[in-house]
Amino acid sequence: MAYLNSGSIRLRAVEPIDIDFILQVENDSSEWIGNGQLAPLSRNQIERYVLHNNADPFGDGELRLIAEEDTGAPVGIVDLYEISPANRTAMVAIYIKESERGKGIGMSCLSIIEMYARDILSLRKLGARIASFNDRSIRLFTKSGFRRAGLIPGWLICGGKETDLQIFYKTLDEDRPEARNKNIY
C-alpha cells in the first residue's frame, strides 16, 4: 500500500528544490495569525532547515511534508507537530496555495496524513488548532471527521481584535471497522 499517495496528490519529504516554495509560504503574512509567526524568515533560515532536517518524526517531534500534484508541482505543505510517542498523538496543520484551494487537495492531504499517522507512526489521535475566522479550514477538518473539543475565547489577536481559537481532534482508529465493533471509545 502506498501511504503517501492518493490519486493525483502525493506527500513527500522536503528537498532543497522546495526552498523558494517554503520561503513563499512561510512569508505569507496573511497566514501568520494561524501559525503564530511574527516576522518573515530569511532564505538562510529556510535553507538551514531544509538541509539539516532529519525527517525523524519522533526524534524531532515534527514532520513537514510537501504536497505535490502528479506533475511534480508543489501545491501545499502538511505539518505534523507536537508529536508525542508516549501519548501517540500529534497536531496537524495544512497549507494549500491560494490558487489551488477549493479543489479537494486539502481533503486529500488530510486523508493521506491520517492514514500515515495511524498505520506507520501508530498514532491514535490527531488534533488541530484553527482560528475561528478560518471557515474553510474548519469545514475541511469537520468534513474529515474531526470533532470540536473546545474553544479558547480571545486567544489570538488579529488586526488588533481578539479572535477565538478552536481545538479539534480525531481518534484515528474510529475509521477502522474492527475498532468500531470493539466499542472501546
Long-range contacts (C-beta under 8 A, 24 or more apart in sequence): 1-119, 3-112, 3-115, 3-116, 3-119, 3-120, 4-65, 4-112, 4-116, 5-112, 6-108, 6-111, 6-112, 7-108, 8-69, 8-70, 9-67, 9-68, 9-69, 9-70, 9-75, 9-105, 9-108, 9-109, 9-112, 10-67, 10-68, 10-69, 10-70, 11-65, 11-66, 11-67, 11-68, 11-78, 11-109, 11-112, 11-113, 11-116, 12-65, 12-66, 12-68, 13-55, 13-65, 13-66, 14-50, 14-53, 14-55, 14-64, 14-65, 14-66, 15-50, 15-66, 16-47, 16-50, 16-51, 18-50, 18-66, 18-74, 19-43, 19-46, 19-47, 19-50, 21-66, 21-74, 22-46, 22-49, 22-50, 22-77, 25-77, 25-95, 25-97, 31-95, 33-131, 33-156, 33-157, 33-158, 33-163, 34-93, 34-130, 34-131, 34-134, 34-137, 35-93, 57-83, 57-90, 57-121, 58-83, 58-85, 58-121, 65-113, 67-96, 67-105, 67-109, 75-100, 75-105, 76-100, 76-105, 76-106, 76-109, 78-109, 78-110, 78-112, 78-113, 80-113, 80-117, 80-121, 80-126, 83-121, 83-123, 87-125, 88-122, 88-123, 88-124, 88-125, 89-123, 89-124, 89-125, 89-126, 89-127, 90-117, 90-121, 90-123, 90-126, 90-127, 91-126, 91-127, 91-128, 91-129, 92-117, 92-126, 92-127, 92-128, 93-128, 94-137, 94-140, 101-136, 106-137, 106-140, 107-140, 107-143, 107-144, 110-140, 110-141, 110-144, 111-144, 114-144, 114-170, 114-172, 114-175, 117-172, 118-172, 118-173, 118-175, 123-172, 124-171, 124-172, 124-173, 125-169, 125-170, 125-171, 125-172, 126-169, 126-170, 126-172, 127-167, 127-168, 127-169, 127-170, 128-167, 128-168, 128-169, 129-165, 129-166, 129-167, 129-168, 130-165, 130-166, 130-168, 131-156, 131-158, 131-163, 131-164, 131-165, 131-166, 132-163, 132-164, 132-165, 132-166, 133-158, 133-163, 138-166, 138-168, 141-168, 141-170, 142-168, 144-170, 145-170, 145-174, 145-175, 146-170
